[in-house]
Amino acid sequence: MKHFKFRISGRVQGVWYRASTQRKAQELGLTGFVRNEPDGSVYVEAEGEESQLLVLAEWCRRGPELARVERVDVEEGTVQGFSGFKVVGSGRLKG
């Protein structure tokens, strides 16, 4: 069991990135969450088998059809024991 953190930059808010990430993570049997960040990026924490996390990382580099991913930063973290994979946050935050 591994824990990966992803920060995805580009045109990734308002293009169904979070919902699409949730579907892909669930399809891969991963747990964790995805949320929009105030700076316009999307942040993901996911846990599961390393091979499945690597598949998710590759998917994040493309994202859903309307997304224009410019950058994906990935780092390993400490396993949190998430239950399910959730979308959190309510869209782009003004700041």
Backbone as a ProteinNet text record, in pm:
[ID]
protein_1_A
[PRIMARY]
MKHFKFRISGRVQGVWYRASTQRKAQELGLTGFVRNEPDGSVYVEAEGEESQLLVLAEWCRRGPELARVERVDVEEGTVQGFSGFKVVGSGRLKG
[TERTIARY]
85.5	0	89.1	59.3	134	37	92.7	14.8	86.1	14.9	70.5	-9.3	60.4	-1.8	26	-77.1	-65.7	-112.2	-41.5	-89.7	-87.7	-206.9	-223.5	-251.8	-171.6	-184.1	-220.4	-282.6	-324.9	-472	-541.7	-686.7	-752.8	-767.7	-814.5	-934.7	-981.2	-1103.6	-1212.9	-1335.4	-1448	-1453.4	-1379.8	-1376	-1403.3	-1468	-1503.1	-1381.3	-1273.6	-1151.6	-1173.6	-1236.6	-1255.1	-1342.6	-1456.6	-1547.8	-1481.5	-1408.1	-1339.3	-1229	-1158.8	-1054.2	-1116	-1228.5	-1296.3	-1334	-1392.8	-1431.1	-1309.6	-1200	-1079.3	-1021.2	-1013.4	-958.9	-1043.6	-1175.8	-1263.7	-1246.5	-1233.7	-1210.5	-1081.6	-981.1	-851	-847.4	-955.1	-959	-880.8	-864.6	-789.3	-882	-827.3	-900.5	-832	-905.8	-847.1	-945.7	-894.5	-981.6	-919.6	-1004.6	-962.2	-1033.7	-962.6	-1024.5	-962.6	-1039.9	-988.2	-912	-807.9	-727.2	-751.7	-732.1	-754.7	-670.4	-554.3	-467	-506.5	-616.3	-662.6	-615.3	-532.1	-485.4	-584.9	-560.1	-636.3	-538.1	-580.8	-496.9	-561.3	-480.5	-529.1	-439.7	-500.6	-427.5	-493.2	-412.8	-466.5	-380.3	-446.6	-377.5	-419.4	-324.5	-351.5	-222.1	-235.4	-118.7	-39.7	92.3	176.1	146.8	124.4	98.6	-27.7	-129.5	-253.8	-233.9	-154.1	-123.6	-46.7	39.6	114.2	21.1	-79.4	-180.5	-257.4	-294.8	-364.6	-275.6	-148.7	-56	-51.9	-46.9	-45.4	-176.9	-289	-419	-424.6	-370.5	-371.4	-295.3	-198.5	-121.2	-205.1	-313.9	-406.4	-534.1	-594	-718.7	-836	-952.3	-1069.7	-1053.7	-1143.9	-1132.8	-1111.5	-1182.5	-1174.3	-1054.8	-986.2	-871.9	-751.2	-667.5	-538.8	-434.2	-381.6	-285.9	-150	-94.1	38.5	146.5	108	208.1	141	209	164.7	284.8	272.9	375.7	326.4	412.1	375.5	478.9	430	521	457	540.8	491.5	466.4	361.5	327.7	307.2	255.6	228.7	87.5	72.6	-58.9	-153.3	-271.7	-371.5	-486.3	-505	-615.3	-749.9	-754.7	-879.1	-984	-1109.3	-1221.8	-1292.1	-1291.1	-1353.8	-1270.9	-1322.6	-1256.3	-1357.9	-1330.1	-1427.2	-1384.1	-1483.2	-1461.5	-1491	-1397.2	-1418.4	-1399.3	-1458.2	-1451.3	-1567.4	-1593.3	-1711	-1678.9	-1561.2	-1526.9	-1418.1	-1387.6	-1279.6	-1310.4	-1212.6	-1228.7	-1178.6	-1249	-1205.3	-1112.4	-1007.7	-918	-832.9
-118.9	0	123.8	213.3	338.8	456.2	575	700.2	801	850.9	951	1079	1192	1324.8	1381.9	1436	1492.8	1637.6	1724.9	1861.3	1878.8	1903.8	1913.6	2058.7	2114	2253.9	2263	2374.1	2399.2	2438.5	2409.9	2432.5	2306.3	2300.1	2177.4	2199.9	2323	2349.2	2388.2	2343.4	2373	2284.5	2173.5	2082.4	1937.8	1919.7	1787.2	1706.3	1774.7	1703.6	1623.5	1684.6	1613.8	1490.3	1504.1	1390.4	1280	1319.3	1221.1	1149.7	1224.3	1163.8	1063.9	1101.1	1010	879.9	890.3	770.4	683	746.3	669.8	602.9	675.9	619.6	501.2	515.4	406.2	284.8	311.3	203.5	128.3	199.5	140.1	81.5	96.7	44	127	257.6	346.1	418.5	463.3	545.1	680.2	780.5	912.4	1021.7	1134.4	1247.5	1333.8	1418.2	1516.9	1646.9	1760.2	1890	1997.6	2103.6	2222.4	2306.1	2373.2	2461	2606.2	2700.2	2841.9	2895.8	2834.6	2883.8	2831.1	2756	2702.7	2561.8	2506.1	2368.3	2270.4	2142.8	2035.3	1954.5	1917	1841.8	1706.6	1601.2	1464.6	1394.5	1320.9	1223.6	1090.2	989	857.5	748.7	639.7	526	397.5	305.6	174	109.9	12.8	-54.8	42.3	35.6	128.1	123.3	4.3	-7	70.3	68.1	139.6	290.4	329.6	471.7	527.7	447.2	491.1	507.2	420.6	434.7	565.5	594.7	720.4	839.8	832.4	942.1	967.8	862.1	877.8	937.8	893.5	949.9	1099.3	1137.7	1278.5	1367	1312.9	1390.9	1426.6	1352.1	1380.8	1445.1	1383.9	1434.1	1411.3	1468.8	1455.1	1534.9	1512.8	1568.5	1719.1	1796.3	1942.2	2002	1919.5	1968.3	1993.5	2087.2	2113.4	2111.2	1993.3	1974.9	2027.6	2115	2169.4	2103.2	2060	2005.4	1915.6	1806.6	1718.2	1693.6	1736.7	1709.7	1594.8	1496	1377.8	1358.2	1330.5	1293.7	1184.9	1104.6	997.9	1053.6	1005.8	1049.9	931.5	960.4	858.9	805.5	674.9	611.8	662.2	705.2	762.8	666.8	562.8	469.6	526.3	592.6	650.4	542.3	584.7	497.1	555.4	485.8	535.8	645.9	698.5	808.8	919.2	1035.1	1144.2	1268.3	1341.2	1473.7	1569.8	1657.9	1756.7	1895.1	1993.3	2130.7	2157	2283.8	2321	2406.2	2390.4	2466.5	2566.5	2646.2	2745.2	2843.9	2868.2	2960.9	3098.2	3199.8	3337	3381.1	3454.9	3495.2	3612
0	0	0	-94.1	-107.1	-102.7	-78.2	-73.7	-163	-263.8	-353.5	-343.4	-355.5	-361.8	-500.1	-562.7	-696.9	-693.5	-762.7	-788.5	-939.6	-994.9	-1138.9	-1174.6	-1264.9	-1305	-1453.1	-1488.2	-1624.9	-1623.9	-1732.5	-1734.5	-1682.1	-1548.1	-1484	-1392	-1381.3	-1305.2	-1403	-1373.7	-1460.1	-1583.9	-1582.5	-1697.6	-1655.4	-1541.6	-1487.5	-1444.5	-1410.3	-1370.2	-1241.9	-1141.1	-1013.6	-1029.9	-1095.5	-1112.4	-1195	-1298.4	-1382.4	-1304.6	-1219.7	-1136.3	-1039.3	-980	-888	-959.5	-1078.1	-1152.9	-1182.8	-1228.6	-1262.8	-1138.1	-1027.7	-903.5	-855.4	-861.8	-819.4	-910.2	-1040.3	-1137.3	-1104.1	-1055.3	-1021.5	-880.1	-803.6	-667.6	-567.7	-596.3	-507.9	-411.8	-300.3	-204.2	-192.5	-141.1	-123.2	-154.5	-207.9	-239.5	-347.9	-407.2	-506.1	-473.5	-486.7	-459.8	-548.1	-572.2	-638.9	-537.8	-585.7	-502.1	-541.9	-448.3	-478	-593.9	-620.7	-728	-866.2	-874.3	-1002.1	-1032.1	-945.2	-964.7	-902	-924.6	-861.8	-777.9	-657.2	-564	-538.8	-543.3	-524	-422.7	-332.5	-251.1	-276.1	-306.7	-339.1	-276.8	-241	-180.5	-248.9	-254.2	-311	-355.5	-444	-498.1	-586.3	-576.7	-652.4	-801.6	-855.9	-999.9	-1039	-954.6	-983.3	-966.5	-870.3	-851.9	-971.7	-1028.8	-1147.3	-1267.3	-1277.4	-1383.3	-1362.9	-1237.7	-1209.7	-1243.7	-1211.2	-1241.7	-1391.7	-1470.7	-1616.4	-1664.7	-1607.5	-1644.7	-1610.7	-1495.1	-1453.3	-1551	-1619.5	-1716.9	-1840	-1861.8	-1973.1	-1920.5	-1817.3	-1761.6	-1855	-1820.8	-1906.6	-2035.5	-2127.5	-2263.2	-2267.9	-2184.9	-2191.5	-2115.9	-2038.4	-1959.7	-2049.8	-2007.2	-2072.4	-1961.8	-1936.1	-1826.9	-1869.3	-1787	-1813.6	-1728.7	-1608.5	-1517	-1414.5	-1378.8	-1270.7	-1180.6	-1054.8	-954.8	-867.8	-846.5	-768.2	-659	-538.5	-429.3	-345.5	-283.7	-198.3	-58.4	5.8	140.4	232.8	350.5	452.1	434.8	438.7	423.3	532.6	490.3	580.4	612.9	532.9	555.7	512.9	398.2	347.5	323.7	329.3	297.2	175.8	64.5	-56.9	-120.8	-231.2	-299.6	-317.3	-259.9	-252.6	-329.8	-379.8	-434.3	-320.6	-286.9	-181.2	-239.8	-174.8	-224.7	-318.7	-340.8	-417.9	-539.3	-595.4	-714.1	-686.7	-786.7	-774.8	-663.3	-580.8	-469.9	-510.9	-472.4	-500.3	-388.9	-420	-314.2	-347.1
[MASK]
+++++++++++++++++++++++++++++++++++++++++++++++++++++++++++++++++++++++++++++++++++++++++++++++

